[in-house]
Amino acid sequence: MNTKVTLTGVTLDNPVIPASGTFGYGYEYAELYDINVLGSLSFKGTTKDPRFGNPTPRIAECPAGMINAVGLQNPGVDAVIAEELPRLRSVFHKPIIANVGGFSIEEYVHCCEKPDKEDGVAILEVNISCPNVHSGGRNFGNAPETAAEVTRAVKAATKKPVYIKLSPNVTDIVSIAKACEEAGADGISMINTLLGMRIDLRRKKPIIANKMGGFSGDAIFPVAVRMIYQVYEAVKIPIIGIGGVSSAEDVIEMMLAGATAVQVGAANLVNPFACRDIVLDLPRAMEKYGIDDLTSIIGGAH
Amino acid sequence: MKQALYTIKSNRALTRDMYEMILEGDTSDMTAPGQFVNLRLDGFFLRRPISVCNQEGDTFTILYKVIGHGTEKMAQMKAGEVIDILTGLGNGYDTAKSGDAPLLVGGGAGVPPMYLLARRLIAEGKKVTVILGFNKAEEIFYREEFEAIGVKVLIATADGSVGVKGFVTDALADAGAYTYTYACGPEPMLKALYNATDVSGQYSFEERMGCGFGACMGCSCKTKYGNKRICRDGPVLTKEEIIW
């Protein structure tokens, strides 16, 4: 039984990857289990400057999911390279995905150039669901033109595979994925969280201080599967599927839709052993559904 | 931190909306008073973080206020039922700092962690005074439990129905001399105490959490010693580091 998958020449022992923002830089989980069972790890979204993020409350519960508005809290790319990455590499010996954000093209380039030079970082994952401070706060990921602009700039400045992480909060995600591919992206990570809101009935105000936040968890799984299915038909580059994955069956379903690997997000926050449990359960699920080689099922539903 | 299944030994109402649940299981990761546990309930996505009120051997007690659907569900649970819980979360209180005569201050749902803290301080030979703050007489709980372990108990009620009329800070004058403060309660209470006493102390904070173990950055706060996560670097902060 073969669980290996390959993302742009980077072979993973299995397709299970903790999603950025739900796994920190790995240590909290490394205290709980040997995180080397993971295929890879996408670390906490990193920006040029240190960020505290949004005021609290940052979290709201939903049926079958949660909303977060952390606001990209991170110590900044220099501290990540100097402190977090060496600590992560001391406990994690698998390929690392460096997740980066930015508020201008220059910041994206800066944040990608640094991890691009680091051993251990195998893939650059670019979160384009960030507001462009030079364009009235409109998210880079909201239009094909700006998504392509980020992709081109980052590709011109780096050597490692670049995966663009797409926002689902758009009218036509396929056109954005195609624009990224045409601009040189090596792969697509999808989907980021869906924009959501909860209102506190006692206070009669939004629960989250930022009012809106990213909706994730089991509830968004069908949305992610649908979007991956659509994008798989439109692009040739690999897709890392993300959104509501919490079981080995979900991994298989997302791969059938067209994902080469799969990230697990909110599930980690509820069950800290979620990723390990999925990895350990994969062979059972593969046997149940008559799958010998996971690579053979990628896009199998088409 | 430990994830394990715990069996409910008892679950009963203390007041109209405050409940006491005693659970049994692996308590080996519970290392300090003031820590919390995170309960997974069927039908709810996020866990429920609740402070530990008491722990002895392989049993521990949580007191919880019924305020939403999750705690409503907890109130209906019966002895013998099993809950998936993360235990040993948070830093907890450091009893080594207490001096000979610490003052404990708990307000409403902030009362529970004071009980285990008081027990540990008494065991260390300290002279413990606790101020418990409630809105009214019907909401008072655990007064006898504190008295039974040899703690001097002062009560403050907002409506004056029992003890000093007013807030916990209005009972400070009756507390006598104290060497250190430990507090847990709503943020306005903590802030009032912070301003009402010059004595150093440790204050426990509450925040909406995602994971409860430091991964999601959902409960971050700024302190004089840098950004901290309430769930992992807290919930207890020293008075010196708090930024209001």
Interface residues (C-beta under 8 A of the other chain):
Chain A: G21 T22 F23 G24 E28 Y29 E31 L32 K44 F52 G53 T56 P57 R58 I59 A60 E61 C62 P63 A64 G65 M66 N68 V70 Q73 I207 G217 D218 A266 N268 L269 V270 N271 P272 F273
Chain B: M1 Q3 R40 F44 F45 L46 R47 L86 E207 R208 M209 G210 C211 F213 G214 A215 C216 M217 G218 C219 S220 C221 K222 N227 R232
